[in-house]
């Protein structure tokens, strides 16, 4: 039985076993975000994603009707999970671990893709993406930090009045600012944020 080149393309790599389900989906998500980071949202096309994922266009169009729908689902699936709040018993260690997680999320492929989108799209077109980032990144991060600071209050390390959303916003705001103005934050930047800003801000 002869296999067509189109069937090989849908399989991924010529001669390889056909990818299906979650395996193919993950490859498409990865390709979509790679393409987005490499070329920008405006020039992102389903054809380019299909070529990068080594699959047929039909495999993409069957699942997603637009590039917006594809990118939203790719981000939803690939953004790192927040995980539980650090609980080492030491305020500085907990803050540093949480800030390092923020840094890792920003440097991840989904984190970079999210910044590309938010820098290119106007407010209205960016709303679905902003909502997703709030749901998957901002709100979980804020919840973990509030939990961490609450434990610090119980240990007598943190001022009760410092446990509020304005204080919680400081860390991600500073990280995003430095990323935009100075480039990717280093591990030392994360440590300086904890030692020079967060600890003086919240300690008794």
N, CA, C and O of each residue as an XYZ file, in Angstrom:
816
protein
N       0.849     -1.196      0.000
C       0.000      0.000      0.000
C       0.882      1.242      0.000
O       1.818      1.349      0.792
N       0.577      2.177     -0.890
C       1.402      3.367     -1.020
C       0.931      4.446     -0.058
O      -0.267      4.707      0.050
N       1.876      5.077      0.643
C       1.567      6.171      1.566
C       1.878      7.489      0.898
O       2.968      7.654      0.350
N       0.965      8.421      0.926
C       1.170      9.708      0.276
C       2.045     10.611      1.117
O       2.193     10.418      2.324
N       2.632     11.619      0.445
C       3.453     12.576      1.190
C       2.615     13.345      2.185
O       3.111     13.736      3.242
N       1.311     13.576      1.855
C       0.443     14.268      2.803
C       0.254     13.485      4.066
O       0.205     14.063      5.152
N       0.141     12.138      3.949
C       0.000     11.306      5.130
C       1.274     11.327      5.953
O       1.229     11.336      7.183
N       2.423     11.336      5.263
C       3.683     11.443      5.999
C       3.747     12.772      6.742
O       4.183     12.826      7.892
N       3.303     13.862      6.072
C       3.334     15.177      6.728
C       2.457     15.179      7.959
O       2.824     15.746      8.988
N       1.293     14.545      7.858
C       0.407     14.498      9.012
C       1.009     13.675     10.121
O       0.728     13.910     11.296
N       1.846     12.699      9.759
C       2.474     11.867     10.771
C       3.579     12.599     11.488
O       3.914     12.248     12.620
N       4.166     13.626     10.850
C       5.248     14.363     11.497
C       6.517     14.260     10.705
O       6.820     15.159      9.920
N       7.276     13.193     10.880
C       8.531     12.990     10.186
C       8.324     11.853      9.205
O       7.761     10.827      9.587
N       8.767     11.991      7.918
C       8.550     10.934      6.941
C       8.973      9.572      7.462
O      10.084      9.395      7.961
N       8.058      8.606      7.334
C       8.371      7.248      7.744
C       8.100      6.958      9.193
O       8.220      5.808      9.615
N       7.731      7.981      9.993
C       7.518      7.754     11.418
C       6.075      7.340     11.671
O       5.219      7.488     10.798
N       5.805      6.818     12.875
C       4.451      6.443     13.246
C       3.586      7.693     13.359
O       4.053      8.741     13.803
N       2.340      7.578     12.959
C       1.432      8.724     13.004
C       1.192      9.156     14.453
O       0.908      8.332     15.322
N       1.310     10.457     14.691
C       1.032     10.992     16.022
C      -0.451     11.314     16.133
O      -1.066     11.798     15.183
N      -1.004     11.044     17.282
C      -2.423     11.308     17.496
C      -2.631     11.914     18.885
O      -1.716     11.971     19.707
N      -3.864     12.362     19.116
C      -4.280     12.778     20.442
C      -3.357     13.782     21.087
O      -2.948     14.760     20.461
N      -3.026     13.534     22.356
C      -2.254     14.477     23.152
C      -0.831     14.662     22.632
O      -0.254     15.739     22.778
N      -0.271     13.634     22.034
C       1.093     13.753     21.507
C       1.124     14.779     20.376
O       1.972     15.672     20.360
N       0.200     14.644     19.440
C       0.130     15.597     18.333
C      -0.250     16.986     18.847
O       0.316     17.988     18.410
N      -1.192     17.042     19.758
C      -1.637     18.316     20.310
C      -0.478     19.067     20.951
O      -0.306     20.266     20.729
N       0.317     18.352     21.750
C       1.459     19.005     22.408
C       2.452     19.524     21.372
O       2.988     20.621     21.526
N       2.701     18.754     20.329
C       3.622     19.199     19.282
C       3.108     20.465     18.609
O       3.888     21.365     18.299
N       1.808     20.539     18.385
C       1.218     21.733     17.771
C       1.313     22.928     18.715
O       1.652     24.030     18.282
N       1.019     22.725     19.992
C       1.129     23.811     20.974
C       2.557     24.346     21.031
O       2.782     25.556     21.015
N       3.510     23.433     21.095
C       4.921     23.830     21.155
C       5.302     24.619     19.898
O       5.972     25.648     19.977
N       4.869     24.123     18.752
C       5.186     24.796     17.487
C       4.543     26.175     17.427
O       5.161     27.125     16.948
N       3.305     26.296     17.910
C       2.613     27.584     17.875
C       3.356     28.632     18.703
O       3.521     29.770     18.264
N       3.799     28.251     19.891
C       4.493     29.222     20.747
C       5.900     29.507     20.236
O       6.368     30.643     20.317
N       6.583     28.486     19.708
C       7.893     28.723     19.091
C       7.765     29.712     17.931
O       8.562     30.641     17.802
N       6.763     29.500     17.100
C       6.544     30.375     15.939
C       6.175     31.781     16.399
O       6.631     32.766     15.819
N       5.357     31.875     17.430
C       4.946     33.174     17.964
C       6.134     33.961     18.484
O       6.292     35.141     18.169
N       6.965     33.310     19.279
C       8.143     33.986     19.831
C       9.115     34.367     18.717
O       9.743     35.424     18.771
N       9.236     33.508     17.714
C      10.200     33.754     16.642
C       9.768     34.823     15.654
O      10.605     35.570     15.150
N       8.461     34.910     15.367
C       8.031     35.809     14.295
C       7.017     36.852     14.719
O       6.751     37.785     13.962
N       6.435     36.723     15.926
C       5.449     37.688     16.384
C       4.027     37.238     16.093
O       3.793     36.367     15.254
N       3.078     37.849     16.805
C       1.685     37.434     16.665
C       1.105     37.863     15.323
O       0.340     37.113     14.718
N       1.451     39.040     14.854
C       0.859     39.570     13.623
C       1.122     38.663     12.427
O       0.247     38.486     11.580
N       2.311     38.091     12.353
C       2.667     37.262     11.193
C       2.481     35.769     11.458
O       2.754     34.950     10.580
N       2.023     35.406     12.646
C       1.771     34.001     12.955
C       0.677     33.466     12.038
O      -0.362     34.104     11.864
N       0.912     32.296     11.454
C      -0.089     31.683     10.583
C      -0.238     30.207     10.914
O       0.696     29.574     11.406
N      -1.403     29.673     10.645
C      -1.643     28.256     10.866
C      -0.719     27.417      9.981
O      -0.280     26.338     10.379
N      -0.431     27.917      8.782
C       0.453     27.197      7.866
C       1.857     27.075      8.448
O       2.486     26.020      8.363
N       2.341     28.169      9.040
C       3.676     28.137      9.633
C       3.728     27.189     10.825
O       4.713     26.476     11.013
N       2.660     27.181     11.633
C       2.599     26.272     12.776
C       2.592     24.829     12.301
O       3.288     23.985     12.865
N       1.807     24.537     11.263
C       1.745     23.182     10.728
C       3.114     22.724     10.228
O       3.520     21.585     10.461
N       3.821     23.622      9.537
C       5.141     23.268      9.025
C       6.115     23.005     10.161
O       6.888     22.048     10.108
N       6.085     23.850     11.192
C       7.007     23.673     12.313
C       6.681     22.404     13.098
O       7.581     21.718     13.583
N       5.380     22.096     13.222
C       4.968     20.898     13.955
C       5.075     19.637     13.107
O       4.873     18.528     13.603
N       5.395     19.812     11.825
C       5.503     18.705     10.872
C       4.202     17.889     10.839
O       4.190     16.670     11.014
N       3.123     18.619     10.609
C       1.818     17.989     10.475
C       1.053     18.692      9.370
O       1.515     19.704      8.842
N      -0.095     18.174      9.018
C      -0.900     18.807      7.990
C      -1.740     19.935      8.550
O      -2.087     19.940      9.731
N      -2.068     20.903      7.681
C      -2.915     22.016      8.124
C      -4.267     21.528      8.625
O      -4.841     22.104      9.549
N      -4.767     20.466      8.011
C      -6.086     19.955      8.401
C      -6.113     19.537      9.863
O      -7.137     19.685     10.530
N      -4.992     19.014     10.373
C      -4.935     18.582     11.769
C      -5.102     19.755     12.711
O      -5.575     19.590     13.835
N      -4.717     20.938     12.261
C      -4.855     22.139     13.088
C      -6.245     22.736     12.935
O      -6.906     23.050     13.926
N      -6.687     22.893     11.692
C      -7.990     23.521     11.464
C      -9.143     22.685     12.010
O     -10.195     23.234     12.338
N      -8.966     21.374     12.113
C     -10.017     20.554     12.700
C     -10.236     20.880     14.172
O     -11.344     20.729     14.686
N      -9.175     21.329     14.854
C      -9.244     21.568     16.290
C      -9.469     23.031     16.641
O     -10.181     23.337     17.597
N      -8.867     23.941     15.873
C      -8.920     25.370     16.216
C      -9.306     26.172     14.987
O      -8.723     26.006     13.916
N     -10.285     27.034     15.149
C     -10.784     27.808     14.024
C     -10.000     29.070     13.735
O     -10.196     29.695     12.693
N      -9.113     29.456     14.643
C      -8.341     30.686     14.463
C      -7.037     30.577     15.216
O      -6.877     29.722     16.087
N      -6.102     31.454     14.872
C      -4.833     31.436     15.591
C      -5.015     31.908     17.026
O      -4.275     31.483     17.914
N      -5.991     32.782     17.266
C      -6.261     33.214     18.642
C      -6.659     32.024     19.505
O      -6.156     31.856     20.615
N      -7.574     31.194     18.982
C      -8.023     30.020     19.739
C      -6.868     29.056     19.985
O      -6.749     28.488     21.070
N      -6.022     28.873     18.982
C      -4.882     27.970     19.126
C      -3.899     28.486     20.171
O      -3.463     27.728     21.038
N      -3.549     29.763     20.097
C      -2.560     30.313     21.034
C      -3.108     30.326     22.453
O      -2.377     30.030     23.398
N      -4.376     30.661     22.615
C      -4.976     30.647     23.952
C      -4.888     29.263     24.575
O      -4.516     29.126     25.741
N      -5.232     28.230     23.800
C      -5.179     26.882     24.356
C      -3.746     26.435     24.598
O      -3.464     25.749     25.581
N      -2.835     26.823     23.699
C      -1.423     26.474     23.892
C      -0.895     27.073     25.188
O      -0.206     26.397     25.952
N      -1.215     28.335     25.438
C      -0.778     28.972     26.680
C      -1.413     28.301     27.889
O      -0.743     28.044     28.889
N      -2.705     28.020     27.793
C      -3.403     27.386     28.919
C      -2.753     26.053     29.280
O      -2.614     25.721     30.457
N      -2.358     25.299     28.266
C      -1.794     23.972     28.506
C      -0.330     24.001     28.921
O       0.109     23.154     29.699
N       0.431     24.966     28.414
C       1.887     24.932     28.609
C       2.408     25.895     29.669
O       3.559     25.772     30.087
N       1.592     26.852     30.116
C       2.067     27.726     31.200
C       2.371     26.889     32.440
O       1.583     26.012     32.794
N       3.499     27.142     33.107
C       3.848     26.356     34.303
C       2.803     26.506     35.403
O       2.247     27.586     35.600
N       2.546     25.430     36.106
C       1.641     25.482     37.258
C       2.316     26.220     38.415
O       3.534     26.162     38.585
N       1.504     26.908     39.196
C       2.057     27.700     40.298
C       2.678     26.829     41.386
O       3.683     27.212     41.985
N       2.095     25.673     41.645
C       2.600     24.817     42.722
C       2.235     25.388     44.082
O       1.752     26.517     44.167
N       2.458     24.624     45.148
C       2.135     25.110     46.497
C       3.074     26.232     46.927
O       4.182     26.361     46.406
N       2.623     27.036     47.875
C       3.472     28.099     48.402
C       4.665     27.492     49.131
O       4.511     26.494     49.836
N       5.863     28.081     48.972
C       7.022     27.586     49.723
C       6.759     27.637     51.220
O       6.067     28.534     51.702
N       7.301     26.687     51.948
C       7.087     26.659     53.405
C       8.320     26.079     54.084
O       8.285     24.979     54.636
N       9.421     26.846     54.032
C      10.672     26.390     54.631
C      10.770     26.764     56.106
O      11.627     26.249     56.825
N       9.890     27.666     56.560
C       9.983     28.171     57.923
C      10.837     29.415     58.025
O      10.996     29.975     59.109
N      11.396     29.859     56.889
C      12.248     31.048     56.878
C      11.699     32.017     55.832
O      11.526     31.644     54.672
N      11.426     33.248     56.232
C      10.794     34.217     55.352
C      11.621     34.476     54.096
O      11.092     34.455     52.985
N      12.922     34.720     54.272
C      13.748     35.034     53.098
C      13.791     33.860     52.127
O      13.655     34.043     50.917
N      13.978     32.664     52.654
C      14.050     31.491     51.782
C      12.746     31.298     51.016
O      12.759     30.971     49.829
N      11.617     31.501     51.699
C      10.323     31.354     51.033
C      10.144     32.403     49.939
O       9.717     32.081     48.830
N      10.470     33.655     50.249
C      10.340     34.714     49.254
C      11.244     34.466     48.058
O      10.836     34.650     46.911
N      12.473     34.046     48.331
C      13.414     33.815     47.246
C      12.934     32.687     46.340
O      13.032     32.793     45.117
N      12.423     31.624     46.918
C      11.929     30.522     46.085
C      10.773     30.981     45.211
O      10.700     30.621     44.037
N       9.874     31.771     45.774
C       8.728     32.228     45.006
C       9.155     33.168     43.879
O       8.640     33.073     42.765
N      10.084     34.067     44.160
C      10.563     34.989     43.136
C      11.328     34.228     42.047
O      11.243     34.578     40.870
N      12.066     33.202     42.433
C      12.770     32.394     41.435
C      11.778     31.653     40.539
O      12.033     31.466     39.349
N      10.656     31.235     41.108
C       9.613     30.614     40.276
C       9.057     31.623     39.275
O       8.831     31.286     38.112
N       8.836     32.866     39.724
C       8.363     33.909     38.815
C       9.356     34.094     37.666
O       8.966     34.189     36.502
N      10.632     34.143     38.009
C      11.654     34.317     36.986
C      11.621     33.160     35.991
O      11.681     33.381     34.782
N      11.527     31.926     36.494
C      11.504     30.762     35.610
C      10.290     30.813     34.689
O      10.395     30.482     33.508
N       9.134     31.226     35.221
C       7.929     31.322     34.396
C       8.102     32.371     33.301
O       7.673     32.157     32.167
N       8.729     33.507     33.631
C       8.950     34.547     32.634
C       9.892     34.088     31.531
O       9.724     34.457     30.368
N      10.887     33.281     31.899
C      11.885     32.823     30.932
C      11.407     31.620     30.127
O      12.021     31.265     29.120
N      10.306     30.984     30.566
C       9.795     29.805     29.856
C       9.233     30.219     28.499
O       8.946     31.394     28.270
N       9.080     29.260     27.613
C       8.497     29.546     26.296
C       7.111     30.180     26.415
O       6.860     31.183     25.747
N       6.192     29.642     27.237
C       4.891     30.297     27.363
C       4.987     31.714     27.937
O       4.240     32.604     27.530
N       5.906     31.918     28.879
C       6.084     33.251     29.442
C       6.542     34.246     28.390
O       6.037     35.367     28.323
N       7.508     33.830     27.562
C       7.988     34.710     26.485
C       6.890     34.960     25.453
O       6.745     36.071     24.943
N       6.118     33.914     25.153
C       5.020     34.069     24.203
C       3.976     35.051     24.720
O       3.463     35.876     23.964
N       3.663     34.960     26.010
C       2.696     35.876     26.598
C       3.142     37.326     26.495
O       2.324     38.208     26.232
N       4.425     37.583     26.699
C       4.924     38.958     26.602
C       4.854     39.464     25.172
O       4.542     40.633     24.945
N       5.141     38.599     24.200
C       5.035     39.005     22.796
C       3.609     39.443     22.484
O       3.391     40.482     21.861
N       2.644     38.645     22.920
C       1.244     38.954     22.636
C       0.843     40.280     23.266
O       0.262     41.137     22.601
N       1.151     40.448     24.536
C       0.716     41.645     25.244
C       1.416     42.899     24.732
O       0.883     44.001     24.863
N       2.592     42.746     24.156
C       3.282     43.920     23.612
C       2.755     44.292     22.224
O       2.888     45.441     21.803
N       2.157     43.330     21.510
C       1.688     43.589     20.143
C       0.222     43.989     20.071
O      -0.148     44.822     19.243
N      -0.608     43.417     20.912
C      -2.049     43.613     20.769
C      -2.549     44.810     21.565
O      -2.037     45.107     22.644
N      -3.552     45.492     21.025
C      -4.167     46.580     21.761
C      -5.016     46.003     22.900
O      -5.163     44.788     23.031
N      -5.567     46.899     23.715
C      -6.265     46.456     24.926
C      -7.403     45.487     24.596
O      -7.517     44.426     25.209
N      -8.237     45.853     23.632
C      -9.411     45.035     23.338
C      -9.030     43.657     22.802
O      -9.569     42.646     23.253
N      -8.113     43.611     21.852
C      -7.717     42.327     21.275
C      -6.913     41.493     22.272
O      -6.872     40.267     22.176
N      -6.281     42.164     23.220
C      -5.472     41.448     24.196
C      -6.250     40.941     25.394
O      -5.700     40.212     26.220
N      -7.536     41.316     25.510
C      -8.318     40.946     26.696
C      -8.375     39.445     26.960
O      -8.184     39.036     28.105
N      -8.630     38.599     25.949
C      -8.672     37.160     26.245
C      -7.347     36.637     26.794
O      -7.332     35.773     27.670
N      -6.242     37.160     26.281
C      -4.928     36.723     26.739
C      -4.633     37.267     28.137
O      -4.072     36.563     28.977
N      -5.013     38.524     28.381
C      -4.811     39.102     29.710
C      -5.616     38.326     30.749
O      -5.136     38.075     31.854
N      -6.837     37.950     30.390
C      -7.653     37.163     31.313
C      -7.024     35.827     31.636
O      -7.038     35.383     32.785
N      -6.471     35.188     30.620
C      -5.812     33.904     30.846
C      -4.586     34.060     31.731
O      -4.349     33.235     32.613
N      -3.800     35.119     31.503
C      -2.607     35.335     32.322
C      -2.984     35.622     33.769
O      -2.291     35.185     34.688
N      -4.077     36.352     33.981
C      -4.547     36.568     35.353
C      -4.921     35.240     36.005
O      -4.547     34.969     37.147
N      -5.654     34.425     35.274
C      -6.134     33.159     35.818
C      -4.999     32.183     36.113
O      -4.997     31.528     37.155
N      -4.035     32.084     35.196
C      -3.009     31.053     35.293
C      -1.734     31.505     35.991
O      -0.993     30.674     36.518
N      -1.466     32.806     36.004
C      -0.175     33.284     36.517
C      -0.352     34.280     37.663
O       0.147     34.056     38.765
N      -1.062     35.380     37.400
C      -1.098     36.480     38.369
C      -1.834     36.098     39.643
O      -1.306     36.269     40.742
N      -3.056     35.578     39.501
C      -3.837     35.254     40.697
C      -3.237     34.107     41.508
O      -3.183     34.214     42.733
N      -2.783     33.011     40.884
C      -2.123     31.973     41.686
C      -0.870     32.485     42.389
O      -0.625     32.143     43.546
N      -0.068     33.313     41.691
C       1.133     33.852     42.313
C       0.813     34.740     43.490
O       1.467     34.667     44.530
N      -0.215     35.595     43.327
C      -0.621     36.474     44.428
C      -1.123     35.659     45.616
O      -0.817     35.974     46.766
N      -1.886     34.623     45.338
C      -2.405     33.769     46.415
C      -1.273     33.114     47.189
O      -1.314     33.062     48.418
N      -0.261     32.614     46.484
C       0.875     31.966     47.166
C       1.639     32.967     48.013
O       2.063     32.652     49.125
N       1.816     34.177     47.489
C       2.573     35.181     48.246
C       1.801     35.632     49.476
O       2.394     35.824     50.538
N       0.501     35.803     49.353
C      -0.305     36.174     50.520
C      -0.253     35.074     51.582
O      -0.180     35.359     52.778
N      -0.290     33.828     51.139
C      -0.196     32.711     52.081
C       1.152     32.718     52.792
O       1.229     32.535     54.007
N       2.198     32.929     52.025
C       3.559     32.960     52.578
C       3.693     34.095     53.603
O       4.238     33.895     54.689
N       3.196     35.277     53.250
C       3.295     36.410     54.170
C       2.437     36.190     55.412
O       2.817     36.585     56.514
N       1.275     35.557     55.228
C       0.428     35.253     56.384
C       1.143     34.362     57.386
O       1.017     34.563     58.594
N       1.893     33.381     56.899
C       2.671     32.538     57.808
C       3.769     33.354     58.475
O       4.103     33.126     59.638
N       4.329     34.306     57.732
C       5.341     35.178     58.321
C       4.782     36.015     59.454
O       5.464     36.258     60.450
N       3.536     36.459     59.303
C       2.868     37.191     60.390
C       2.750     36.305     61.621
O       3.029     36.740     62.738
N       2.334     35.061     61.410
C       2.155     34.131     62.536
C       3.467     33.862     63.254
O       3.470     33.612     64.460
N       4.591     33.910     62.527
C       5.901     33.689     63.149
C       6.482     34.965     63.730
O       7.536     34.930     64.365
N       5.807     36.096     63.520
C       6.298     37.363     64.038
C       7.334     38.024     63.157
O       8.011     38.950     63.604
N       7.486     37.570     61.887
C       8.484     38.133     60.974
C       7.922     39.240     60.099
O       8.674     40.076     59.599
N       6.606     39.256     59.908
C       5.980     40.151     58.935
C       4.960     41.039     59.634
O       4.218     40.584     60.504
N       4.930     42.319     59.243
C       3.918     43.235     59.762
C       2.550     42.842     59.196
O       2.438     42.647     57.986
N       1.522     42.722     60.010
C       0.196     42.336     59.492
C      -0.302     43.256     58.388
O      -0.931     42.800     57.433
N      -0.025     44.549     58.515
C      -0.517     45.498     57.517
C       0.202     45.354     56.166
O      -0.240     45.920     55.166
N       1.305     44.601     56.135
C       2.018     44.378     54.877
C       1.385     43.288     54.024
O       1.761     43.107     52.866
N       0.441     42.573     54.580
C      -0.205     41.483     53.831
C      -1.376     42.073     53.067
O      -2.517     42.039     53.528
N      -1.080     42.613     51.895
C      -2.116     43.216     51.057
C      -1.706     43.120     49.591
O      -0.557     42.810     49.276
N      -2.652     43.388     48.706
C      -2.414     43.176     47.281
C      -1.452     44.196     46.675
O      -0.818     43.902     45.661
N      -1.326     45.366     47.257
C      -0.352     46.331     46.753
C       1.061     45.809     46.953
O       1.897     45.912     46.055
N       1.330     45.249     48.124
C       2.649     44.666     48.380
C       2.880     43.468     47.478
O       3.974     43.289     46.942
N       1.855     42.651     47.309
C       1.975     41.456     46.476
C       2.318     41.815     45.028
O       3.021     41.066     44.349
N       1.821     42.960     44.558
C       2.071     43.361     43.166
C       3.512     43.804     42.930
O       3.956     43.863     41.783
N       4.249     44.116     43.995
C       5.586     44.687     43.836
C       6.518     43.724     43.097
O       7.209     44.132     42.163
N       6.544     42.458     43.501
C       7.507     41.518     42.920
C       7.293     41.316     41.417
O       8.236     41.511     40.651
N       6.084     40.932     40.960
C       5.918     40.757     39.515
C       6.091     42.053     38.736
O       6.604     42.040     37.617
N       5.663     43.182     39.320
C       5.817     44.460     38.618
C       7.290     44.788     38.408
O       7.679     45.218     37.322
N       8.110     44.590     39.435
C       9.534     44.856     39.310
C      10.201     43.909     38.317
O      11.047     44.326     37.526
N       9.819     42.637     38.362
C      10.414     41.664     37.443
C      10.066     42.005     35.995
O      10.926     41.952     35.115
N       8.814     42.352     35.754
C       8.396     42.693     34.390
C       9.068     43.976     33.909
O       9.482     44.070     32.754
N       9.174     44.958     34.797
C       9.834     46.204     34.435
C      11.292     45.964     34.048
O      11.762     46.455     33.022
N      11.994     45.211     34.873
C      13.401     44.963     34.590
C      13.559     44.141     33.308
O      14.489     44.359     32.532
N      12.646     43.201     33.099
C      12.708     42.396     31.880
C      12.555     43.287     30.657
O      13.308     43.160     29.692
N      11.587     44.180     30.697
C      11.306     45.050     29.548
C      12.419     46.054     29.309
O      12.775     46.322     28.161
N      12.971     46.610     30.376
C      13.941     47.687     30.234
C      15.386     47.201     30.164
O      16.215     47.821     29.499
N      15.694     46.094     30.848
C      17.085     45.680     30.993
C      17.375     44.284     30.476
O      18.530     43.858     30.451
N      16.340     43.567     30.063
C      16.559     42.200     29.603
C      16.201     41.189     30.680
O      15.796     41.566     31.780
N      16.348     39.907     30.368
C      15.936     38.843     31.295
C      16.572     39.000     32.674
O      17.788     39.168     32.768
N      15.779     38.947     33.743
C      16.335     39.070     35.094
C      17.203     37.872     35.449
O      16.868     36.732     35.127
N      18.304     38.138     36.106
C      19.225     37.082     36.516
C      18.828     36.552     37.891
O      17.942     37.103     38.545
N      19.482     35.490     38.318
C      19.261     34.981     39.671
C      19.653     36.027     40.705
O      19.018     36.139     41.753
N      20.706     36.794     40.409
C      21.110     37.846     41.335
C      20.049     38.938     41.419
O      19.804     39.490     42.492
N      19.420     39.248     40.287
C      18.313     40.213     40.309
C      17.203     39.736     41.244
O      16.639     40.521     42.007
N      16.895     38.438     41.174
C      15.850     37.869     42.031
C      16.233     38.002     43.503
O      15.402     38.372     44.332
N      17.491     37.701     43.828
C      17.951     37.816     45.209
C      17.928     39.267     45.681
O      17.557     39.544     46.822
N      18.323     40.192     44.808
C      18.312     41.615     45.172
C      16.889     42.108     45.406
O      16.647     42.914     46.305
N      15.951     41.626     44.598
C      14.557     42.005     44.786
C      14.063     41.583     46.165
O      13.350     42.329     46.836
N      14.442     40.396     46.572
C      14.045     39.912     47.894
C      14.728     40.713     48.994
O      14.069     41.193     49.917
N      16.051     40.859     48.897
C      16.821     41.461     49.989
C      16.677     42.975     50.087
O      16.672     43.528     51.187
N      16.560     43.646     48.948
C      16.569     45.107     48.957
C      15.179     45.739     48.917
O      15.017     46.913     49.249
N      14.176     44.957     48.508
C      12.835     45.531     48.385
C      11.804     44.793     49.225
O      11.157     45.395     50.082
N      11.647     43.499     48.987
C      10.554     42.778     49.647
C      10.751     42.656     51.161
O       9.843     42.969     51.931
N      11.915     42.211     51.583
C      12.135     42.053     53.024
C      12.004     43.363     53.778
O      11.302     43.396     54.789
N      12.650     44.461     53.339
C      12.458     45.740     54.058
C      10.991     46.200     54.030
O      10.536     46.883     54.948
N      10.267     45.829     52.994
C       8.881     46.276     52.856
C       7.940     45.577     53.830
O       6.972     46.177     54.298
N       8.220     44.308     54.138
C       7.251     43.538     54.919
C       7.678     43.231     56.344
O       6.833     42.908     57.180
N       8.973     43.325     56.643
C       9.420     42.929     57.982
C       8.976     43.909     59.054
O       8.754     45.095     58.809
N       8.860     43.359     60.250
C       8.557     44.211     61.409
C       9.705     45.156     61.698
O       9.631     45.948     62.637
